[in-house]
Amino acid sequence: MDEYQEDESGGARIAEAAFRTVPRDHTTFLVWRVSESGTEMLPRTHYGTFYDAEAYLVYSCSLTNQPAGPDVIRREIKEKENGNGEFAERHIHAWAGERSGNLAALALRRGTQLAAHLGEPVVIHREAATKETPRLLSYFRDGIRILRSGSGTLNGGGRLYRIRGRRPVLLQLEPVSWSHLSADGVFILDTSALLLLWLGRAANLVEKIFGAKIAYRMARGAEKGMTARRIAIAHDGYEQTLPPSDRALLDTLLELRARSVRPASPPSDPPRAARLYRATQPPRVSPITMPSQRPAARLEEIRRAPLHKEDLSDDGVYIVDSGSRGVWAWVGPNATNSAARGALAAARGLARAKRLVVPVSVVTAGREPLEFAALFRNWRWCDARRDSRLRAARSATTRLDAVSLASNSWLAAEAQLPDDGSGALRMWRVRRISEDECSMVEVERPQAAVFYDRDCYIALYTYHAPTGEQSILYYWMGGSSPNDLRNLGAKEAKDLYTKLGRLPVQAWVYQGKEPAHFLQIFKGRMITYVGSAADYDPTGRRVMAPARVLIRVSGQYAREARGVEVQNAGLTDDRGACYILRENARVWVWCAASATGDEREVAKNMAAADHILVMQGKEKPDFWNALGDRRHLLVASPLKEVERPLPPRLFYVSLGVPGQYTFEEIISFNQYELVPEMACVLDAHRALFVWLGAHCCPRAKDDARAIAHAYLALDPASRDMETPVLVLSQGREPPHFTGFFPHWKQSMWKGHKTFSAIISALEGKAIVQCGNSALQTGNTANCFDQYEKYPLSVLRGPKEHLPPDVDPLAKELYLTHDDFVSTFNVPYSEFRSLPAWKQKDLKKAVGLF
């Protein structure tokens, strides 16, 4: 039987009875367990717990861009077709464990029956166990638990769990064996007398924190009716340092002589550029074909990223393959019923053909969730509440000072302004001295706003905010500037940032992509000329503009205004209906008949000097004589349609080997998601923010720009690599960042407990014994622990049989701490302090030289 068709033996009646009480017009959150005999609604106390031999349905209905999950407030939804009402986001998740068998198909059928009962547009997700969608994980703030069905009681044995992710997934593993433990994991060994928290040396610090919190909750034993148990903490390679009784218990369950920990997992396949397929339903080949034997849809690849909404026609069904971020089916409003019914099957067929173990989802036109819309370039987001905010932010001319924006951070975020641009400005031009050396030459009058497209500039802007003096360090790169100059300038900007105590917000901006605040600083008068400032002044200090120039003006407000010199038709993306013609001391402002009043005012403001206003069709001979042979450049192009950008998205950053990063999305986020031990990316679409927690690893702080570039490169939507990037540190967030977070509190982190503080607090409750206090900080500063570890027998083998990453002259670094101590009778810290000749003799004696 086709798994997407209704049961013919009463399955629909079973579903109808199970879903009869589901409200169609109210926000709600419900979970069912699916079985052959029926669909059982679960009580709230069971939410977030799944068993690997069972299947479940999760239904969430919430208002657009509002929190969803068990705590959603039940309220009536009044939707209106004119777009001014409240639109609901409805999601059905069919989750099935790895050992659920046929229940997976049954859960999906029940999900389609629930969708039919609702009678409203709904997104259906076929979840992949252990690779759940970020949206499903977002419902459960404390994470989910995937337990082994029929594992029974402890009875003197133990259970092994792994903690994964930033919305943590607690996964039960069987059997209890070293084969499950890996160097990049956090594990809990649960016994009747003791909880052992085992921390891999390459484990993520946030996962360690979650591991400690989960272990504490489990140790209290309230939900099991057990008395509180002790917690022992074992660090990867330091198991022998545990207290004797705990070491003996660990040896009983995991024989220490057989210790073998898997190396850190290789990075998962990164998201790849999205591909768009059109699904077509082939004709039936036989008149006796049964309904359950519907032929599989044919898929035709029609485009690769960047994708656009215009690629989707109303009468079609399309499949979007975004790799590790899932496979999506989109059903047009005029698609045939048979094509719509086969959409999910076509998407699952594509996932199977490409051997992708990822969630598969189907969406209907007009109710696309953010995760789907973000796969398309410049998708216009429909949200009446946000549209009103965007209009207010775009047209606002008052309340833009730092104090007002701090108290109206939503306005700062939508307008992308921390203040009104009235602060102090210093600017330097990057001057090349040699191929690998440059210097900074300070510009005398930076407010003149003269830029050249072959140059790079560093601008330090300082303003007064309610929290004190704030600064932004902009690094601007001209569109024709060579890459080597850009790289040299980036180094100068980083050095200046370090000299300033790492306090400013760092911003990398590109010609034509400048953020609103950068343009606001220059009061709508920024002009970029062709060439280099050195062409007019060898020192590069004086602000000198060409005497004879034609400038295209774009924008309707000061914080949108850009001027660019035009020498060739069609070489810039800027649009505008106004031009400035400068011929020595004479200046004309030419406005096309299609120019709006706001465009004319922007052009007149940019001309600054005394000028002659010329309307299209009323030009005089002196204007044409000054324009000369450039008349063909005087082309009026309409302004781009006002953007309706997508809501912001938040991603946690995981650092692998240098140059490798993975990004985990957090849906329905708030300030509490910003963990001080983490680096995060806030994708505001028009700009990218990299947030650095106070306790994040030093590499993240040094690689912030590389993190942003990796995010843009890995985005399946094939993003513009010249998207502005802003890097900020915890505690110095400007309002155009905090405005994206509801109810921001500057004091939120005052009560934050670091990993070492959590361990110390647990020790204070006399339930924790830690094998090595030097590792309690969580971040392993000891270089010895950063090397891959191998058994002594492997390291004693011949050189040609050594693992490829082992340095034959430093084999001792690849031993675990316990093996090192048992081999050399001293810890590595003492061994390292010995003279080189003594180290060599000891290595020879144990066969490691």
Secondary structure, DSSP 8 states (H G I E B T S, - for coil): --TTS--TTTHHHHHHHHTTT--SSB-EEEEEEEETTEEEE--GGGTTEEETT-EEEEEEEEETTS--STT----B----TTS-S--EEEEEEEEE-TT-TTHHHHHHHHHHHHHHHH-S--EEEE--TTS--HHHHHT-TT-EEEE-TT----TT-EEEEEEETTTTEEEEESS--GGG-BTT-EEEEEESSEEEEEE-TT--HHHHHHHHHHHHHHHH-GGGT----EEEEEETT-GGGS-HHHHHHHHHHS-GGG---B------------EEEEEE----S-TT--GGG----EEEEEEESSB-GGGS-TT-EEEEE-GGG-EEEEE-TT--HHHHHTHHHHHHHHHHHTT--S-EEEEETT---HHHHTTBTT-----HHHHHHHHHHHH--SS-SHHHHHH-HHHHHHHT-SS-S-SEEEEEEEEEEETTEEEEEE-S-GGG-EEETT-EEEEEEEEEETTEEEEEEEEEE-TT--HHHHHHHHHHHHHHHHHTTT-SEEEEEETT---HHHHHHTTT--EEESS-GGGT-TTS-S----SEEEEEEE-SSGGG-EEEE-SSTT------SEEEEEETTEEEEEE-TT--HHHHHHHHHHH-SS-EEEETT---HHHHHHHGGGGGG---------------EEEEEEE-STT-EEEEEESS--GGG--TT-EEEEE-SSSEEEEE-TTS-HHHHHTHHHHHHHHHHH-TT---TT--EEEEETT---HHHHTTSTT--TTGGGG---HHHHHHHHHHTT-EEES-GGGTTSS---GGGGS----HHHHTS-GGGS-TT--GGGGGGGS-HHHHHHHHSS-HHHHHTS-HHHHHHHHHHTT--
